[in-house]
Amino acid sequence: MKRNIQVLLLLFLGVGLLHISLLTDLYLRYVRPGLRPALIASGVLLIALGAVSAARDGFPFNRPRTGGARSHDGDPGNGDGHGHGHSHAGGPKVAWLLYIPALTILFLAPPALGSYTASRDEAKAPKAPSSSGDSGASGASLFPALPDTGVVPMTLNDFSSRAVWDTDGTLKGHIVRLTGFVTPGGHGTWYVSRLVISCCAADAQVRKVRVHGAPAPSADAWVTVTGTWHPTGKVGTDDASPALDATTVRRVPAPKDPYHDVVVTRAGS
């Protein structure tokens, strides 16, 4: 790979990072919002390095180097009198593969993780909240009581944790609303799912709730499911799993940040 092509790669990578992190919100498909400044700084640094290299080497054409051999008839600076007429500064041909991620994030940003990942990873319910000294002494539930009226919007994190670990049954008698993407299961089953990340998509963990009583929408479709808790397994043990008896399933737009599992309150809800 010639020097000018290496410079172009730096510029493509820098512009691609700025495209997904500064000009758009596409970076949220891959990392947490808190990493945006680091992505912007990396993009600026790569562009600066590319610009400095281009200015030094006369991009897009390589400037003749005064101290090195340039021809086959022996130029000054070649100690043994055998010039080659070309530079050996280029890297291996496999380095051209670096253009694939650079051009991909610039022109075709890959989508966020979805049902393919969720269907292949085992869902893990969040652990029950640890009891403090005061709550333990008073015998209070580790899970706060839910509102007694109306539909209760919940995150998949909260619902899954209660469905698996809440032995006080705070989900009983409540209509809840969950939002996530559709993950097909075996034998016609399906799940409303979310992926949560600590840093980036590489450490994503699955949260999914099996849905009973409603036909499965298309895979990866974002839906809001309203229904009641469907007890499955012995609560308080690893045998329990989160499930919901659906009364309504409604398609919704995909959120800007697909990994941010929060409750969004809508007017009239």
N, C-alpha and C positions, 0 to 999 in steps of 0.2 A: 504494500500500500504506500503510495507516494505521500510526500509531506503535505501537499496541498489537499489531498483527499482526507488525510488525518485532521487537518484544520477544519475542513467542511463537516466532518463528523462531530467535532467539538461544538461547532455552531448549531448543527441540527439538534444535538442533545440539549444544549442550552435553551434554544427556542422552544423545543418540545416541553421542557420542564416549565418554562414560563407560560406556555399556552395552557397547560392543565392546571396550574396553580395560581397564576396571576390574572389571566384573561377569562378563565372559566372556572367552574367548580368540579371539573372532572377528576381532580386529585382525590376527592372524597370517595371515589371508587376503590382506592388503593390504600390510603392511610387515614389516620385520625386528623381532625381539623387543626390540632395543635402543631402539626408538622408542616403546615403551610409556609411559615417563615423560612424554615430550613430548605424547602424545595425552591422557593424564590431565590434565596441566597445562592444555592447550588447552580441554578440556571444562569444567574448573573455572572457567577465565577467562570462557568464554562464558556459563556459568550466572550468574557474578557480575555480568557486564555486563547480562545480562537482568534480574536481580533489582534492580540499581540503577536501570535504566531504568523498570522497573515501579513501583518505589517513588516515583520522581520524577514519573511521568505518571499515577499512580493507576490502574494496570492492574486490570481490563480496560477501564475507561472513561477517556477523556482528560479531564484536569482543565482547566477553562477557564484560559486564559493571560491574566493581568491586563494584560500589556503589548501585546497584539495585538488585531487586529480580529476580531470574532466574528459580527457580524450584518450584514444588508443595510441597516439604518437608520442605520449609522454609530455606532460605539462609541468610547469614549476610546482613544487609542493609534493611531487611524487618521488619519494626517495629512491625507488628501484627502477624508475624510468618506464614503468609499465602502467599507463593510464587505462581507464575502462570506458570512459564516455558516458557513464551513468552513475547514479548514487546508490549506495547500499543502505540508505537510511530507512527504506521501506520495511514494514513488518511482514509477518506471514500472511498468506492469502486468506487464511481463516478469519483474519481481522475484519474482513468485509462483512462478516455476519453481525458485527456490532451495529451496522446500519439498520438492521431489522427492528430492534427496539426503538432506535432513534426516530425512524420514520413512522413507526406504529403509533407512538404517543403523540406525534405531530399531526398525522393525517387520519388515523383510525384508532382512537382510544378504546382499548378493550373494555367490555362491560364489567360491572361489579360482580363478585361471586354470587351465585344463585343456587337454584335447585340441584344442579349437578354436584356441587360441593356438599349441600345439606343432605342429599340422599346417600352419600357415601361416608359421611362422618356420623358417629354416634352422638345423639343429643345428650347433653348433660344439664340437668336442672341445677340452678344455683343452690348453694348450701343455705340452710336455714340461718337466719340472723342469730348471732351469738347473744345469749342473755346477759344482761348486766346484773350487778348485785341487787339493785332495787327491784327490777322486774321479777327476778327469780324469787325474792323473798315474798312478794305480794301475789305470786302465782299468775301474773298477767301473761296474756298470750304474746309470743314473740312476733306475731303478725298483727298489725293494727286492724281494727274492724273496718269493713267496707261500708260505704253509705247504704242506707236502708231503702232509698227510693231511686227509681230510674235505672238507666243502663250505666254500668260502671266501666269506663274505659281503662284498660290495663295494658301494661307492657307484657311481652311474652316472658321476660325475666321474672316479673312479679307473679304472674299467673302460674308459671311452671314451678317456681319455688313453693308457692302455697299448695298447689295440687300434689306435690310430692312430699313435702315436709310438715305441712300445717295440720297437726293432729287435732286442733281445736275446730277445724272445719269452717273457717271464715268465708269460704267460697259458697257454702250451702245457701240456697235460696236467693242467690243473686244472679242477675243477668249481666253478663260482661261483654265487652267489645274488644277484640284483638285485631291488630293490623300486621300484615306480613306478606311474604310471597308464597306462592303455591309450590309445594314439593310433592310429587307423586310418590306413593308407596306401593307395596305389593298388593295384588288381588283387589284392585280398585280403591284402595285406601288413599288418603291424601292428608297433608299436614299444612297448617299455616306456620311459616318459619321466619326466623331472622338469624342473621349472622352477626356476632358481636366481636369486636377486635380490641386488643390492648394497645397495639402500635400500628400494625399494618395488616393487609389481607392475609399475609402468610401465617399469622397466629389466630385466624378466625375460629371461633367456637360456635357450635350450632345450638339454637334454641328452636324447638318445634313442638307444636301441639296438634295431636291427631284430631281431625274433625269428623264427627258422626252426623248422619242425617241430612247430608247435602251432596249433590254430585260434584265431582272435582272439576274446577276450572282448568284452563290450560296451564301448563308448567311455567313457572316464573312470573305469572300474572300477580300483580299486587291486589290484595283483597282486604276488606274489613269483614270479619266474621262476628256475628252477634249470637250469643247462646248461653247455655248454662254448663256448669262443671259436670263432667262425666267421670265419676270415680273409677280408677283403674289401678288394681293392685292394692296392697296394704300401705296406707299413708304412714309416713314416718320411716319407711324403709326404701331400699333401692329397688324393690319390686314395683313401687308406684310409678306411674307415668302420667304426664299431663294430657288431658283429652277434653273435648268440648262437644256438647250436643248443640248443633247449629240450628238457629231459627231463620236467620237471613245471612246471605253471602253477597257482598257488593264489591264490584270492581272499583279500584281507586288508582290515582296516578302514583307512579313510583316516587318515593321521597328523594330529595336532593342528596341526603346523606343516608344511604341504605343500611349502614351499620349502627346508626344512632337510634336505639330502641327507647323511644320516649312516647308519652301520651300527649296527643294533640287534641285539645278540646275544640270542638266545632260549635258554632252557634246553633241553638236549638237542640243540642244533644242532652 
